[in-house]
Each structure stands twice: as structure tokens, then as C-alpha cells.
Amino acid sequence: MYVFDAIDPLREYLFNLKQTDTTIAFVPTMGALHNGHESLIKYAQTLADEVIVSIFLNPIQFAPNEDLQCYPRPLHDDKHLCKNLDVSALFLPSEATIYPSNSLLTQVTVPTLSTLYCGQSRPNFFQGVTNVVIRLFNIIQPHYSVFGEKDYQQFVIIKTCVQNLFLPITVYSVPTIRDSNGLALSSRNNYLSDTEKNEASSIYQSLCLVKEAVSNGIHDSLSLNRLIKNNLSDSIAIDYIAYVDADTLLPSQTIKKGNRVLFAGTLNQTRLIDNLAI
């Protein structure tokens, strides 16, 4: 596995690959890799000849009161996982590499979608995501890129951004990987105790009840929200529950099969998100 921390040698490596018509899939991450990331890498390997993974803890998607300073950074373990998975190259840029002087004068945003749902309580988040992902795309210029469905709003925003800017990249999503109790895997789960992880699993259980209820003919949000709240652990403070069109992310006027239910909440100051196809 090659490891790069600068753009020019990475581009030279990628240029040589492309001279032989080698296809490239890219998996951008913020590190603290887990089985969910592993599923992204393995899927990327089915798409392309070579897989590039980046690890970059993106500061501009964190608000001042969020967990940038304490976000897990097990770089040694992350490198080991990537090597064991036969990742072709690992890109480890510094903040100065991604955001050189005055680079943020150029902004890439998807304004409407970025202000919905998570964007309401995290107004900096999606602008930070699109700015870093487009920069990484421009550096690596992959044929394919792979994202997890746990961050479903993020996936749709990135896919929309790629389409709107006519980038020659096909963006794929991989279903959420879950713990045995249903809790969606996340690097932030490291903040939770075992008891709290069990409490957090009530999120997925609640979303499954929504899916079942819709299939049984319940289509009004008040009834579905009540179902979630009655099943959810009392320790979880709800940020939002939303029923959306899976393609556009816009709120569904009539909740039906094929929509997505999105959820965000907080457990002991740890933000938890999940979603499920209805």
C-alpha cells in the first residue's frame, strides 16, 4: 500500500495508473475506521481496479462547540486496516494541503438541501462536507466514489453536487452496517458506554416500527412520530424526525413505501443519526 501526504506525488502515481486504463474508486473518510468503512472499501474494490482511501479530519465541517478536538484519531490502526484490505493507496493530507492560503475564497455548496434536517442544527456542516469532498475529487479524479447510507443526507448532497458540476464521477452508496443490536456503526459510538449503546439501539428499533406501520397502512407523520417517541429510550433527546423523498430529500407530503425516514438525536452529548428506507 502506497501512502501519500502531498498532492504532487499522489497525482503522479494516479497519472501512471490512468495511462494503463486502470479504473480508480475513491473512499473519503475522517478516520477512526470501523466495519462500516470496511464495507465501503470492499464495495469500491468491486467497482474498480484500484481503490484510494483518504483520511482527513475536516475542520470546517465542525462548529466551535462540536467535537473536533476529541474526535478519535487512531491513525496506526487505520493504516493497518487499509493495508489488510489491500487498499492501493492511502492519502493523508494536512489541513494546509487541503486549504492553502485563501483557498476558502472558493466555496462549493448545495444551498437548499444543506439547510434541511441536520443542516438546521449544524449550519456549517454540509458546506464543510461539499468543500472538502470536491477538493478531494479534484485531486484524485476517480471514476467512482463510495459513501455510506448512514449519512444519507450527506450522500444525496454529494451526489447532487457531482451532477450539478458535471463531474465525471459515479457516486455509489452502501447500506448502513449495524451492530448486533441494530445500532448504526459510527466513529462517534466510541464516546458511548455499553449501556448507552444499548439505549441508542432503540433508534433503529423505532425506525423499523415506522417501516412496519407504513406497510400496514399508517401514513400520517403524527402517528408515526408517536410510535418513535414511545419506543425510543428516554435518554435520547430528539433533534428531528423527517419523512423524505429518497431521491430529492424533500419532505414527503404523503408518506409511502420508497420514502426514507431520517432521525437525529443526542445521547449524553453524543450526536446520533440514522435512517431507513420505508
VMD Tcl script that draws the C-alpha trace (Angstrom):
set ca {
  {0.00 0.00 0.00}
  {1.35 3.40 -1.00}
  {0.96 6.27 1.48}
  {0.91 9.90 0.32}
  {0.66 13.14 2.27}
  {1.30 15.53 -0.63}
  {-0.67 16.15 -3.81}
  {2.04 16.06 -6.49}
  {3.40 12.54 -5.81}
  {-0.16 11.24 -5.47}
  {-1.10 12.76 -8.81}
  {1.98 11.27 -10.45}
  {1.00 7.84 -9.09}
  {-2.58 8.27 -10.34}
  {-1.41 9.56 -13.73}
  {0.66 6.42 -14.24}
  {-2.32 4.25 -13.34}
  {-4.59 6.02 -15.78}
  {-2.02 5.67 -18.59}
  {-2.78 1.94 -18.48}
  {-6.57 2.49 -18.42}
  {-6.72 1.47 -14.76}
  {-10.03 2.39 -13.11}
  {-9.99 4.11 -9.72}
  {-12.53 4.10 -6.90}
  {-12.20 6.56 -4.04}
  {-13.40 6.28 -0.43}
  {-13.07 9.55 1.53}
  {-13.06 9.18 5.34}
  {-12.30 11.12 8.50}
  {-10.52 8.15 10.06}
  {-11.43 6.09 13.14}
  {-12.25 3.37 10.63}
  {-14.69 0.58 11.54}
  {-16.63 -2.19 9.82}
  {-18.79 0.36 8.06}
  {-15.74 1.84 6.35}
  {-14.56 -1.68 5.59}
  {-17.80 -2.32 3.71}
  {-17.22 0.84 1.62}
  {-13.70 -0.25 0.72}
  {-14.79 -3.77 -0.19}
  {-17.60 -2.43 -2.38}
  {-15.20 0.01 -4.04}
  {-12.97 -2.96 -4.90}
  {-15.84 -4.49 -6.89}
  {-16.14 -1.31 -8.96}
  {-12.56 -0.54 -9.95}
  {-9.07 -1.91 -10.43}
  {-7.54 0.23 -7.68}
  {-9.00 1.79 -4.51}
  {-7.76 5.03 -2.95}
  {-8.74 5.89 0.63}
  {-8.26 9.30 2.20}
  {-8.18 10.12 5.90}
  {-8.71 13.80 6.65}
  {-10.40 15.20 9.74}
  {-12.07 18.14 8.08}
  {-12.10 21.14 10.46}
  {-14.52 23.32 8.54}
  {-17.46 20.95 8.98}
  {-17.26 21.26 12.77}
  {-18.88 24.14 14.62}
  {-16.91 25.75 17.51}
  {-18.95 23.84 20.12}
  {-18.57 20.43 18.44}
  {-16.16 17.56 18.99}
  {-13.25 18.30 16.62}
  {-10.63 18.27 19.38}
  {-11.74 14.98 20.92}
  {-12.69 13.18 17.68}
  {-10.90 9.78 17.66}
  {-7.64 9.65 15.66}
  {-6.30 6.05 15.74}
  {-4.10 6.55 12.66}
  {-1.91 3.49 13.28}
  {-4.97 1.22 13.44}
  {-6.50 2.90 10.39}
  {-3.36 2.29 8.32}
  {-3.28 -1.32 9.44}
  {-6.92 -1.87 8.43}
  {-6.37 -0.32 4.99}
  {-3.25 -2.41 4.39}
  {-5.06 -5.61 5.41}
  {-7.87 -4.77 2.98}
  {-5.39 -4.36 0.11}
  {-6.11 -0.67 -0.38}
  {-3.92 0.55 -3.24}
  {-3.04 3.94 -1.77}
  {-3.80 5.97 1.32}
  {-3.92 9.79 1.15}
  {-3.20 11.58 4.43}
  {-3.24 15.31 3.65}
  {-2.68 18.02 6.22}
  {-5.07 20.92 6.72}
  {-2.60 23.21 4.92}
  {-2.59 20.85 1.94}
  {-6.37 20.87 1.54}
  {-6.88 24.51 2.50}
  {-3.83 26.52 1.42}
  {-3.86 30.28 1.95}
  {-7.03 31.95 0.62}
  {-8.41 28.67 -0.76}
  {-11.70 29.15 1.08}
  {-12.43 32.18 -1.07}
  {-13.84 29.48 -3.35}
  {-16.92 27.83 -1.87}
  {-18.91 24.85 -3.15}
  {-22.40 24.48 -1.68}
  {-25.78 22.93 -2.37}
  {-27.74 25.65 -0.54}
  {-31.30 24.32 -0.32}
  {-30.53 20.73 0.63}
  {-27.79 21.83 3.05}
  {-30.22 23.84 5.19}
  {-32.64 20.97 5.79}
  {-32.65 18.45 8.69}
  {-29.06 18.13 10.01}
  {-28.31 21.47 8.33}
  {-30.68 23.26 10.71}
  {-28.81 22.28 13.86}
  {-25.39 22.07 12.18}
  {-25.34 25.07 9.80}
  {-21.62 24.72 8.96}
  {-21.68 21.00 8.35}
  {-22.72 20.36 4.76}
  {-20.87 23.36 3.35}
  {-17.78 21.92 5.02}
  {-18.50 18.49 3.55}
  {-19.02 19.66 -0.03}
  {-15.95 21.90 0.08}
  {-13.63 19.11 1.20}
  {-15.13 16.38 -0.99}
  {-14.93 18.45 -4.18}
  {-11.31 19.33 -3.38}
  {-10.51 15.63 -2.87}
  {-12.36 14.73 -6.06}
  {-10.32 17.30 -8.00}
  {-7.06 15.96 -6.58}
  {-7.79 12.27 -7.17}
  {-10.19 12.44 -10.15}
  {-11.61 8.97 -9.54}
  {-14.00 7.12 -11.80}
  {-16.14 6.12 -8.81}
  {-16.64 7.16 -5.21}
  {-18.42 5.32 -2.41}
  {-20.29 6.65 0.63}
  {-22.30 5.05 3.42}
  {-26.06 5.41 3.68}
  {-25.95 6.15 7.42}
  {-25.21 9.77 6.45}
  {-28.00 9.69 3.89}
  {-28.46 13.44 3.58}
  {-24.73 13.81 3.02}
  {-24.80 11.14 0.30}
  {-27.64 12.85 -1.61}
  {-25.98 16.27 -1.29}
  {-22.66 14.97 -2.63}
  {-24.39 13.13 -5.46}
  {-26.33 16.30 -6.33}
  {-23.16 18.37 -6.23}
  {-21.38 15.97 -8.60}
  {-24.32 16.03 -11.02}
  {-24.69 19.82 -10.95}
  {-20.97 20.37 -11.61}
  {-20.89 17.73 -14.39}
  {-18.06 15.83 -12.70}
  {-17.26 12.53 -14.49}
  {-17.59 10.54 -11.26}
  {-20.23 7.93 -10.44}
  {-21.23 8.13 -6.77}
  {-22.44 4.96 -5.06}
  {-23.92 4.30 -1.64}
  {-23.54 1.25 0.58}
  {-26.21 0.18 3.12}
  {-25.62 1.04 6.76}
  {-23.59 -1.51 8.71}
  {-25.04 -2.17 12.15}
  {-24.04 -3.67 15.44}
  {-25.79 -6.88 16.52}
  {-28.38 -4.78 18.40}
  {-29.13 -2.64 15.33}
  {-27.11 0.44 16.28}
  {-25.64 2.05 13.17}
  {-21.86 1.89 13.28}
  {-20.22 5.29 13.71}
  {-16.87 6.59 14.86}
  {-18.77 8.61 17.45}
  {-20.02 5.39 19.06}
  {-16.60 5.35 20.75}
  {-17.99 8.03 23.06}
  {-20.77 5.73 24.33}
  {-20.69 3.24 27.18}
  {-22.07 -0.27 26.61}
  {-25.28 0.75 28.39}
  {-25.62 3.82 26.20}
  {-25.05 1.75 23.06}
  {-27.98 -0.45 24.07}
  {-30.10 2.65 24.65}
  {-29.04 4.04 21.27}
  {-30.16 0.84 19.56}
  {-33.74 1.95 20.26}
  {-33.36 4.39 17.35}
  {-33.15 1.61 14.77}
  {-35.87 -0.38 16.52}
  {-38.14 2.68 16.33}
  {-37.44 3.21 12.63}
  {-38.26 -0.44 11.95}
  {-41.63 0.10 13.64}
  {-42.26 3.04 11.30}
  {-41.49 0.88 8.27}
  {-43.90 -1.78 9.53}
  {-46.60 0.78 10.31}
  {-46.44 2.33 6.83}
  {-46.70 -1.12 5.25}
  {-49.81 -1.64 7.42}
  {-51.47 1.49 6.12}
  {-50.43 4.25 8.57}
  {-49.29 7.29 6.58}
  {-49.61 10.34 8.85}
  {-46.49 11.77 10.49}
  {-48.15 12.42 13.85}
  {-48.94 8.74 14.36}
  {-45.54 7.65 13.12}
  {-43.71 10.18 15.30}
  {-45.69 8.99 18.30}
  {-44.60 5.44 17.53}
  {-40.95 6.50 17.53}
  {-41.20 8.53 20.73}
  {-42.98 5.74 22.59}
  {-40.27 3.23 21.68}
  {-37.22 5.50 21.96}
  {-35.01 5.44 25.06}
  {-35.79 8.31 27.42}
  {-32.07 9.13 27.42}
  {-32.19 10.28 23.77}
  {-33.14 13.88 23.02}
  {-34.70 14.14 19.56}
  {-33.31 16.73 17.15}
  {-35.61 15.89 14.25}
  {-37.66 13.16 12.58}
  {-38.29 13.61 8.87}
  {-40.03 11.64 6.13}
  {-38.45 12.42 2.78}
  {-38.34 11.55 -0.89}
  {-35.34 9.23 -1.21}
  {-34.05 10.94 -4.37}
  {-34.63 14.63 -3.66}
  {-34.58 14.71 0.18}
  {-37.63 16.97 0.06}
  {-40.33 16.33 2.69}
  {-42.92 13.77 1.64}
  {-46.43 15.14 1.54}
  {-47.83 11.61 1.63}
  {-45.63 9.12 3.49}
  {-45.38 5.93 1.48}
  {-43.22 2.95 0.65}
  {-40.00 4.08 -1.03}
  {-39.57 7.16 1.17}
  {-36.85 7.48 3.82}
  {-37.33 8.26 7.47}
  {-34.44 10.33 8.83}
  {-33.62 10.68 12.53}
  {-31.15 12.68 14.58}
  {-30.83 12.91 18.33}
  {-28.38 13.27 21.19}
  {-27.40 10.81 23.90}
  {-25.13 12.17 26.63}
  {-23.87 14.92 24.28}
  {-23.14 12.41 21.50}
  {-24.97 13.14 18.26}
  {-26.57 10.07 16.68}
  {-28.12 9.88 13.24}
  {-29.86 7.06 11.41}
  {-32.31 6.49 8.59}
  {-34.26 3.69 7.00}
  {-35.94 3.05 3.69}
  {-39.67 2.78 4.38}
}
mol new
graphics top color blue
foreach p $ca { graphics top sphere $p radius 0.5 }
foreach p [lrange $ca 0 end-1] q [lrange $ca 1 end] { graphics top cylinder $p $q radius 0.2 }
display resetview
